[in-house]
């Protein structure tokens, strides 16, 4: 069972899907900062400015376990051979949005795709608070850094950059964001409507191009793509939300993340045991290896983002962020 879990880091949060990873212990500080020549270090940000994600995680935890989640799912086939020849041309896309069933508040959106016969592959994810403001967003693209941005009331305050595919090797770095722009779901619109507009634009552009085509292969290609787009748009079921996931803590072998900048890692499943390490919400690939008999402690293993060192130990349940999983 995989969490498309909140991020980048796995990509963590949500997915209602599947996959696992494991590791072993080793001591290392969780947040070694690599300063930038052009951007202020994260150390220049007041601690309270980094608390947006912590409050968000706490709000999810306060909802209890097995909270019902609706899913909006959309995908379309690969781009056509006429890509880049008409307005609105697009590549393959897989899109998921997740909302709380009870309040219909969207809390997570992820999309992945590419453009023009596989060029410009991308993967974007965004977490939203209950007011619709960004909490965290991640972006991956070919020959670009893997970036994770943290927000305070929708205003970006910190950015984690990691080596992207096709880039020269460099160490992960935490950087300060300087814009005061507020990023919100309200500016983006309802997922179904946004995707319909995107598909209508593609269809209209291709229909306009189709009238000018002379090569039979191009005509056939255009007809095939237009048929695909029309079928998706006319199938009502494609545009419906379905209740088929739950918000809950991870179980054994599943991925998870912690809710604080620094969380103590204990040698054993109790408060009096020695704190052997610390982990952070910046650290990735955390896997639940074991759960204590009383259910209050989780043995986690994973890898530090900044050092690449392994970590393993016991963490209190209250520090785990709920993920979205299949309702099974």
N, C-alpha and C positions, 0 to 999 in steps of 0.2 A: 504494500500500500504506500503510495507516494503522496507527500504533501507538495503541492505546487507552491508550497508554503511561502509565506511572506517573502520571498525574495528571489533575489539574485542568488544569494548564497545557495540555492539548491535547484531551481528557483524555489524557494521555500514555499511560502504559504500555500496556497491552495491548489487542489487539483482534482480530487476525487480520482486518483490514478494509482501509480505504483513504482517503487524502487528503494534501495537501501545502500548504506555505506557503513564501514566500521573503522576503528582505530584504537591505539593504546596510549598510556599516559606519558607525559613528560612535562616538566615545569617550564613555564615561559610567561612573560608578561603579555596580557591580552591586547594591548593597544600601543605598540611602538609606532610613533608618528614619524613619517618622512615628510619634512617640510618642502614646500614648493618655492621656486625662485620668483614666481609671479603671483602666488596666492597665499594669504595668511594661513598659518598653522591653525589646526583645530583648537589648539590650546588657548587661542585668543578669544574663544567663545565662552561666555559665562555658562556655568553648569546648567542653570535653569533653562537656557536656550536649547538644551539637548533633551529636554524631558518630554517632548511631544509624543514620541514613540512609547515611552514608559506609561504615560496616561492612557494612550490608546490600548496598550496591552492590558492594563488594569481594567479598562471598561469591558473588554472581551471576557476577561476572567470573571467579572462580576455577573455575567449572564448565566453562569452555571455550565453544566456539561450537556452535550448532545443537543445543542440549539439547532433548530431546523434552518437549512440554507437553501434558497432557490438558485438555480443555475440557468443562465442564458448562454447558449452555445451556438456558434456559427462557424462554418468553414466553407471555403470554395476552392475549386481546383486550381491547378497551376496556371500561370499567365499564358496568354496565347502568343503565337508567333508574330502577331502584329503589335505586340507591346511597344510602347514609345511612339507609335504612329498615330495615336488619337488621344484626345482629352479624356482623362479619367481612367486611362489604362492602369491595370493593377496586377499584382502577382498573387500567389497562393497565400491564403490567410487562415489561421486558426485563432478563434476569439472566444474567450470565456469571461463572463461577468457573474459575480456572486453577490447575493443580497440576503439580508435577514428576512426570513419568511414572515415574521410577525409584524415588522415595521416597514418592510420593503425598502430598507436603507441599503444601498450598495456599499460594500466594504472592500471589494477587491476586483480588479480587472486585469486580465493578461491577454496579450496578443503576440503572435509570432508569425513570421512570413518572410517573403523575399520579393524581389522586383525584377522583372525582365529576365527570364530564363535563369533564375538563381542568383543574380547579382544582388548585392545589398541586403543580405540576410539580416533580420533583426528580431529582437525579443524584448518586449516592453511589459512591465508590470507596475501597477499602482495600488497602494493601499489608501483607503479613505476613512476618515472618522465619521461619526454619526451626523455631523453637520455638512458632510460632503467635501471637506477640505483634504488636500493631500497630507498623508502621514509619512509615506515613504514611496519612492519610485525607483525603478531600476531600468537600465537600458543596456542592451548589448547589440553591437553592429559590427560588421566586418571592418577590420582595420581601424577600429575605434576602441577607446578604453571601455571596459565594463564599469559602469558607474552606478552608484547607489546614493540617492539623495534623501536626506532626512529633513522634515519640515516642522515648523512650529506654527500652528493655526494656518497652515497652507503656505507659509513663507519659508523658502529653502534656507537652511542654516548650515548644513554640513554635507560634504560630498566625499564618498569613498571611491577612489579610482583604482582599478586593477587592470592588469595587462589583458588586452583583448586579442582575439584571434587575428593573426597576421601582423601584430605589432612586435617591435623589438622588446626584449625582456626588460622589466623594471619592477621595483618593489611596490606593493600597494601603498597608497598614501591617503591620508585624511586631509581634506582641504576645507577652507571656509567659503561659504556662499555669500555673495554680497548684494544680490538683488532683493528688493522688497515686494516684488510681485506676489500676489496671492494666487495660488493654484487650486482650483476647485472643480468638482464634478459639474457644478452648475454651468461652467463655461463650456463644457464638452457636450452636454445633452444626453438624453436617454439612449442607451446602447442600440436598441433596435432601430430607432429612427435614424441615428447616425450612420449605421451600416446600410440601411435602405437608401439613404441619400447617396452614399458612396457607390452603391451598385447601380442606382439609376443614372448617375453621372457617367459611369463606365459604359452602361448600355447605350445611352444617348450618344456618347462620343463614337462608339463603335458602329452604331446605325448610320451615323453621318459619314463615317469613313467607308462603310460598306457600299454606299452609292457610287463611290469613285473607283472601286476596285475593278481590275480587268483580268487579273490572273485567277484561274479557277481554284487553285490551291488556297489563295488568300480568301476568296469568297467562301470556300468550304470552312476555313478556319474561323472566319467571322460568324458564320451561321452556327457553328458548333458552340462558340462562346456565348452568343446571344441566347441560344436555347438553354444553356446551363444557367445563365443569369435569370432568365424568365421563370424557369422552374423553381429556383430558390425563392424568388420574390413572390410567386403565386402560392407557395406551400405555406399555409397558415401555421402549421406546427413549427416551422423554422423560427417563428417570431414569438414564441411563447416561453415564459419562464416555467421551469419544472423543479419541484421540490424533491431533491434526491441526494442531498449532502447534509452533513452535520458539522457544527463547530464544537470541537472537543480537544482534550489533551492527547498527545501522541501516545501510542501503545508500544510495546516491545518491538524493536527493529524499525520503527517508523522515525521519520525525521522531525526535528523540533528546533526551537530557538529559545533563548532566554530574553527576559523583558527589561533588563537593566544594563547600564554601561559596565558595571562590575558586579558579578555574582560569585560568591565563594563556592569553591569545589571542595567537598569533604572526603576524607579517607573512608569513612563509613556513613551509614544512613542515620545519623543523629547529630544534634547540635554540639555535643561535647567532643565529637571526634575532630581530629586535626584538620584545619583548612589547608589543603595541599596546593591549591591553585586558585585562579580566578578566570572566569570566562565573561564574554561580553556579547551584546547583540550584534557586534561587528564580526564575531567569529562564526564560521560556517561549518556545514556538514556535521551537525550534532545529531547523533543517533541514540535512541533509547536502548540501552543494553539490558537493563533490569529495572524492576519496580519493587520497592520494599513491600513487605507483607501488609503494612497499614496503609499503603498507597500514598504516603506523604513525601517519599523520597524517590528520585529517579537517578539511576546510574547512567551517565552520558559519556559518550566518547566523540571526539571530533578533532578538528584541525584549526589552529590559530590562523586568522587571516593574514596577519602581518609577519609572523615568523615562520609559518609552515610547520611548526612543531605540533606534536600530538598531545591531546589532553584526555584524561579519563578520571571520573570520580562521581561522587554523589551530590546532587543539587536538590534543594527543596522544591516541592511541587508548585508552590505559589509563584516561583520565578519562571515557570514554563508558559510560553504563549500558546493559546489554543490554535490549532490548525483546522483546515477544512478537509474532511474525508468523506468517502462514500458512506451513505447511511446503511450500514450493515450491522 
